[in-house]
Amino acid sequence: MNSIDVLVDAFGRVRSDVHRAVEGLDEKALNLRLDAEANPVGWLVWHLTRVQDDHLADLAGTEQAYTASPGENGRRWADRFGFDLDPRSMGYAHTSAQVAAVHVTDPALLTGYYDAVHERTLAYLRTLSDDDLDEVIDDAWDPPVTRGVRIISVVDDDIQHAGQAAYVAGIARRAS
């Protein structure tokens, strides 16, 4: 197993975590906020997918799945979600009102978007060699950020948010 295989496996685990967190949830459970400032399952999964979409598209030099046109049924993912947010929004520094604007009505829409991003991620990763992971892509940091470090950062963020989503989903399932 080489480094690329390890990354493919890691993102596969994120995909499984996302699907398990969302499985069987209805609209109410997807949008349950444990308090006024808490992030619901729908927002957490949408956010982790937006970050992966943004960061991996940037590395690959492609447009994000969320804003690429046309998407499935001739509509962009951003249009299919229909949130009252700038389509470039990923959830960073969202206010409570912006979190509430990410109101998910269909779990299949979340997993469909994640799966589309996942496929793009795997396609990109499979173009890389181990040596590509050492390429410095951002020298504004000390130490400079390599391609591999950026990818691991995305995996880490995804895993954390998928775990948070699973926790909130568990509470929502017990409450129903």
C-alpha positions in Angstrom: 0.0 0.0 0.0 1.4 3.4 -0.9 0.5 6.9 0.3 -2.2 7.4 -2.3 -3.9 4.1 -1.3 -3.9 5.3 2.3 -5.6 8.5 1.3 -8.2 6.7 -0.8 -8.9 4.5 2.1 -9.2 7.5 4.5 -11.7 9.3 2.3 -13.6 6.0 1.9 -14.0 5.9 5.7 -15.3 9.5 5.7 -17.9 8.5 3.1 -19.0 5.6 5.2 -19.2 7.8 8.3 -21.3 10.4 6.4 -23.7 7.8 5.1 -24.1 6.2 8.6 -24.7 9.6 10.2 -27.4 10.6 7.8 -29.1 7.2 7.3 -32.7 7.1 8.3 -32.9 10.7 9.4 -36.0 12.8 8.5 -36.0 16.6 7.9 -36.6 17.3 11.6 -33.6 15.1 12.7 -31.3 16.5 10.0 -31.9 20.1 11.3 -32.1 19.4 15.0 -30.0 21.9 17.0 -29.1 20.9 20.5 -29.0 24.6 21.4 -29.3 27.9 19.6 -25.7 27.9 18.6 -25.2 24.2 17.9 -24.7 22.8 14.4 -27.2 20.2 13.2 -26.4 17.0 11.2 -27.4 18.6 7.9 -25.1 21.6 8.4 -22.2 19.4 9.6 -22.4 17.1 6.6 -23.0 19.9 4.1 -20.0 21.8 5.6 -17.5 19.0 5.6 -18.5 18.2 2.0 -18.2 21.9 1.0 -14.7 22.0 2.5 -13.6 18.8 0.8 -15.1 20.1 -2.5 -13.4 23.5 -2.2 -10.0 22.3 -1.1 -9.7 19.3 -3.5 -11.0 21.2 -6.5 -8.4 23.9 -5.7 -5.6 21.3 -5.6 -6.9 19.7 -8.8 -7.4 23.0 -10.6 -11.0 22.3 -11.3 -14.3 23.9 -10.5 -16.1 22.7 -7.4 -18.9 20.2 -7.8 -21.2 22.5 -5.8 -21.0 25.4 -8.3 -20.2 23.4 -11.5 -22.9 23.7 -14.1 -24.8 21.8 -15.2 -25.2 19.3 -12.4 -27.6 16.4 -12.1 -30.9 17.2 -13.8 -29.2 20.2 -15.4 -29.0 22.0 -12.1 -25.9 22.8 -9.9 -25.7 21.3 -6.5 -26.0 24.8 -5.1 -29.3 25.3 -6.9 -30.6 21.9 -5.8 -30.0 22.7 -2.2 -31.5 26.2 -2.7 -30.0 27.8 0.5 -30.2 31.5 1.0 -26.4 31.7 1.0 -23.7 32.8 -1.4 -22.8 29.6 -3.4 -19.2 30.1 -2.4 -20.1 29.8 1.3 -18.6 26.7 3.0 -19.7 27.3 6.6 -16.5 29.0 7.9 -17.5 31.6 10.5 -21.2 31.1 9.9 -23.5 32.9 12.2 -26.3 31.1 13.9 -28.7 32.5 11.3 -26.4 31.2 8.5 -26.3 27.8 10.1 -30.1 27.8 10.2 -30.2 28.8 6.5 -28.6 25.4 5.7 -32.0 23.6 6.2 -31.8 20.2 4.6 -35.0 18.5 3.6 -33.7 15.4 2.0 -30.9 13.1 3.3 -30.4 11.7 -0.2 -29.4 15.2 -1.4 -26.7 15.4 1.3 -25.3 11.9 0.5 -25.7 12.5 -3.2 -23.6 15.7 -3.0 -21.0 14.0 -0.8 -20.8 11.0 -3.2 -20.2 13.4 -6.1 -17.4 15.1 -4.2 -16.0 11.8 -3.1 -15.8 10.5 -6.7 -14.0 13.7 -7.8 -11.7 13.3 -4.8 -10.8 9.7 -5.7 -10.3 10.6 -9.3 -7.9 13.4 -8.3 -6.0 11.3 -5.8 -5.4 8.6 -8.4 -3.6 11.1 -10.6 -1.0 11.7 -7.9 2.2 10.0 -7.0 3.9 9.8 -3.6 6.3 12.5 -4.8 3.4 14.8 -5.6 2.5 14.9 -2.0 5.8 16.6 -1.1 5.1 19.6 -3.4 4.8 22.9 -1.5 1.5 24.5 -2.4 1.4 27.3 0.1 4.6 29.0 1.4 2.7 31.6 3.4 3.0 29.3 6.4 6.0 28.2 8.5 6.6 25.4 7.7 5.2 25.7 4.2 2.2 23.6 3.4 2.6 20.6 1.1 0.0 19.0 -1.1 0.0 16.0 1.3 -0.4 18.1 4.4 -3.4 20.0 2.8 -5.1 16.6 1.9 -4.5 15.3 5.4 -6.0 18.5 6.8 -9.2 17.9 4.8 -9.4 14.3 6.0 -8.9 15.4 9.6 -11.6 18.1 9.3 -14.0 15.6 7.6 -13.5 13.0 10.3 -14.1 15.5 13.1 -17.3 16.8 11.5 -18.6 13.3 10.6 -18.1 12.3 14.2 -20.0 15.3 15.4 -22.8 14.5 12.9 -22.9 10.9 14.2 -23.2 12.2 17.8 -26.0 14.6 17.0 -27.8 12.0 14.8 -27.6 9.5 17.7 -29.3 12.0 20.0 -32.0 12.8 17.3 -32.7 9.1 16.8 -33.1 8.5 20.6 -35.4 11.6 20.9 -37.8 10.4 18.1 
